[in-house]
Amino acid sequence: KNGPTQLARRLVATKDKVFVTLSLKAPLTALDAISGETLQTYKDSASTEEIIYTEGQLFLVVNKGENIMTTFSPENNVGDQQRVRKPDYQWNQKPRQIMAFDENSGKLLWKKETRISPITLAATKGKVLYHDGEQVVCLNRSNGEEIWKADAPRRTAMTMNFGPKLVIYEDVLLYAGGDR
């Protein structure tokens, strides 16, 4: 694998729609899964890095700051050169926005500015969870208000091809920060 870990989180498909960013700095767009026709573009979601869909709601990680992915060059980041360039492409720990949208109306339900470790956004009934670099944070899914936090260590250096693992299934949360 060569490239930003968040790229795999920029496309979500349902039975009849595809949610995707059409470029690195593009907003989230809903496409008809059969025709490819644009159905909707979600307002103020430019530079979406991650998309989660569940039960008619979309949860996004949006980077309103500088995006290092726009300068990433795979041809200059392989083999021996990767060791030289890796420090240039680490998680910058700068705040992003977590945004919640209604799938059909496109209405912004809430947004929260926070640090969020790459690829840790997860959602389940009533909850949205993520890792903020030090703790797993649980938000109320309907309004974005914090419910709880729990300390969760992680690897010190997080290169752009790594992200902690955070998975939720029913009432069980699994987290692995890469710190062994």
C-alpha positions as CSV (number, residue, x, y, z in Angstrom):
1,K,0.0,0.0,0.0
2,N,1.3,3.4,-0.9
3,G,-0.7,6.5,0.0
4,P,-2.9,8.1,2.6
5,T,-4.9,5.6,4.7
6,Q,-8.0,7.8,4.5
7,L,-8.4,7.3,0.8
8,A,-10.2,4.0,1.5
9,R,-12.8,5.9,3.5
10,R,-13.9,8.3,0.8
11,L,-16.4,6.0,-0.9
12,V,-19.6,4.4,0.6
13,A,-22.1,2.5,-1.4
14,T,-25.7,1.7,-0.5
15,K,-28.3,-0.2,-2.5
16,D,-29.2,2.8,-4.7
17,K,-26.5,5.5,-4.0
18,V,-22.8,6.0,-4.0
19,F,-21.4,8.6,-1.6
20,V,-18.0,9.9,-2.7
21,T,-15.6,12.8,-3.0
22,L,-14.8,13.5,-6.6
23,S,-11.3,14.9,-5.9
24,L,-9.1,15.4,-2.8
25,K,-10.6,18.8,-2.0
26,A,-14.1,18.1,-3.2
27,P,-17.2,18.0,-1.1
28,L,-19.2,14.9,-0.5
29,T,-21.5,14.0,-3.5
30,A,-24.3,11.5,-3.7
31,L,-24.5,9.7,-7.0
32,D,-27.2,7.4,-8.4
33,A,-25.7,3.9,-8.1
34,I,-27.1,2.9,-11.5
35,S,-26.8,5.9,-13.7
36,G,-24.0,7.8,-12.0
37,E,-26.1,10.9,-12.1
38,T,-25.3,13.5,-9.3
39,L,-28.2,13.5,-6.9
40,Q,-26.8,15.9,-4.3
41,T,-23.7,17.7,-3.1
42,Y,-23.5,18.2,0.7
43,K,-23.0,21.9,1.6
44,D,-19.7,22.9,3.3
45,S,-18.2,19.4,3.1
46,A,-15.3,20.3,0.9
47,S,-12.1,18.4,1.7
48,T,-14.0,15.4,3.2
49,E,-11.4,12.8,4.4
50,E,-13.7,10.1,5.7
51,I,-17.3,9.0,5.2
52,I,-19.5,6.7,7.4
53,Y,-23.1,5.9,6.5
54,T,-25.6,4.2,8.8
55,E,-29.4,4.3,9.1
56,G,-30.0,7.4,6.8
57,Q,-27.2,9.5,8.3
58,L,-23.8,10.4,7.0
59,F,-20.9,11.2,9.3
60,L,-17.9,12.9,7.8
61,V,-14.4,13.9,8.8
62,V,-13.7,17.2,7.0
63,N,-10.3,18.9,6.9
64,K,-10.8,22.7,6.8
65,G,-7.0,23.2,7.1
66,E,-4.0,22.5,4.9
67,N,-4.3,19.0,3.3
68,I,-0.9,17.3,2.9
69,M,-2.5,14.7,0.6
70,T,-2.5,17.3,-2.2
71,T,1.3,17.2,-2.2
72,F,1.7,13.4,-1.8
73,S,3.6,11.9,-4.7
74,P,3.6,8.1,-4.9
75,E,6.5,8.1,-7.4
76,N,8.6,9.9,-4.8
77,N,7.6,7.8,-1.8
78,V,8.6,4.2,-2.6
79,G,11.5,2.0,-1.7
80,D,14.5,3.8,-0.1
81,Q,13.0,7.2,-0.7
82,Q,10.0,6.3,1.5
83,R,12.3,6.2,4.6
84,V,13.4,9.8,3.7
85,R,10.0,11.2,3.0
86,K,7.9,9.4,5.7
87,P,8.4,12.2,8.3
88,D,6.9,14.7,5.9
89,Y,3.6,12.7,5.8
90,Q,2.5,12.2,9.3
91,W,-0.8,12.9,11.0
92,N,-0.6,16.6,11.8
93,Q,-3.0,16.4,14.8
94,K,-4.7,19.5,13.7
95,P,-8.5,19.8,14.3
96,R,-10.9,18.5,11.8
97,Q,-14.7,18.8,11.7
98,I,-17.0,15.9,12.3
99,M,-20.2,16.6,10.5
100,A,-23.5,14.8,10.6
101,F,-25.9,15.0,7.6
102,D,-29.3,13.7,6.9
103,E,-28.8,11.5,3.8
104,N,-31.9,12.5,1.8
105,S,-32.4,16.2,2.7
106,G,-28.7,17.0,2.8
107,K,-29.4,19.0,6.0
108,L,-26.5,19.5,8.4
109,L,-27.6,18.0,11.7
110,W,-24.5,19.0,13.7
111,K,-20.8,19.6,13.5
112,K,-18.0,19.4,16.0
113,E,-14.4,20.6,15.6
114,T,-11.9,18.3,17.3
115,R,-8.7,16.3,16.8
116,I,-9.5,12.9,15.3
117,S,-7.0,10.2,14.5
118,P,-7.2,8.9,10.9
119,I,-9.7,6.2,10.1
120,T,-11.2,6.0,13.7
121,L,-14.6,7.4,13.0
122,A,-17.3,4.8,13.8
123,A,-21.1,5.0,14.3
124,T,-23.8,2.8,15.8
125,K,-27.3,3.2,17.3
126,G,-27.3,6.4,19.2
127,K,-23.5,6.9,19.2
128,V,-20.6,8.3,17.1
129,L,-17.1,7.3,18.3
130,Y,-13.5,8.3,17.4
131,H,-10.0,8.5,18.8
132,D,-8.7,12.1,19.4
133,G,-5.1,11.1,19.7
134,E,-5.3,10.4,23.5
135,Q,-8.7,9.1,24.2
136,V,-11.7,7.3,22.6
137,V,-14.5,9.8,22.6
138,C,-18.2,8.9,22.4
139,L,-20.7,11.4,21.1
140,N,-24.5,11.5,21.1
141,R,-25.4,10.7,17.5
142,S,-28.4,13.0,17.3
143,N,-26.7,16.2,18.6
144,G,-22.9,15.6,18.7
145,E,-22.7,16.2,22.5
146,E,-20.0,14.2,24.4
147,I,-21.3,11.2,26.3
148,W,-18.0,9.8,27.6
149,K,-14.2,9.6,27.1
150,A,-11.7,6.8,27.9
151,D,-7.9,6.9,27.8
152,A,-6.5,4.9,24.8
153,P,-2.8,4.9,24.0
154,R,-1.5,5.0,20.5
155,R,1.7,4.7,18.4
156,T,3.8,7.9,18.9
157,A,4.4,8.6,15.2
158,M,1.4,8.1,12.9
159,T,2.5,8.1,9.3
160,M,-0.1,8.7,6.6
161,N,-0.3,5.0,5.8
162,F,-1.3,4.1,9.4
163,G,-4.3,4.7,11.6
164,P,-5.4,3.2,14.9
165,K,-8.2,0.6,14.6
166,L,-11.5,1.4,16.2
167,V,-14.4,-0.9,15.6
168,I,-17.9,-1.0,17.2
169,Y,-20.3,-3.9,17.1
170,E,-23.5,-3.8,19.1
171,D,-22.3,-2.9,22.7
172,V,-18.6,-3.9,22.2
173,L,-15.9,-1.4,21.3
174,L,-12.5,-2.7,20.1
175,Y,-9.5,-0.3,19.9
176,A,-5.9,-0.9,18.8
177,G,-3.5,2.0,18.8
178,G,-0.5,0.4,17.2
179,D,1.6,0.8,20.3
180,R,1.7,-3.0,20.9
